[in-house]
């Protein structure tokens, strides 16, 4: 049993074969998926998936790319969605200085605002951080998430990881940990405490080896589990089991509440 803690299965690329994707996922022991919003519409789709399928859970939030689209109305609607018991996190939120699709001051403002909202409604946060390490660190120190959080597709150094671990964050690993040039990520994946790591696909992006470049899907989260097992000299079952417990812990999911 594996929990893919970060995916976007509401993406258009699954329109033609959504049920096949789910069938493959089930057959390969992927028992839970957190579908993550990046704007209001995708947050609504994530909640719909979580309502329609037992094994889907939702995260809702505004990605830094979409920060500029936010209006007062957006917050009201997200707060409404947050009441759904299958919404387990606020995200993905953060900063992206690689593509800079929204002006940086607006990205920061929207990031901070969402940490405050997550604190208000009692949800952990899911952080997207691309080439913005320093500002992300400053913000999470100045506005600590009261219910914890996840650095999704962790890409920073081991030095930064140590600070984040001290602050209580979980680190989530995706396809890049299987890539040849992923020295830093591999170092973190090898050294982070076993009770603070998660696995994800970020489907349809970041497809792990050996399928890099093709569309991703939750089934391939097994490649991440396999890689972590190799790096840490553990069995695949062990990594699956531990990362499942970690996900239950960060998402505060009482096992008996929602049996899958
Ligand atoms: Zn994502």
Boltz pocket constraint, residues with backbone or C-beta under 6 A from the ligand:
constraints:
  - pocket:
      binder: B
      contacts: [[A, 6], [A, 8], [A, 36], [A, 92], [A, 202]]
      max_distance: 6.0
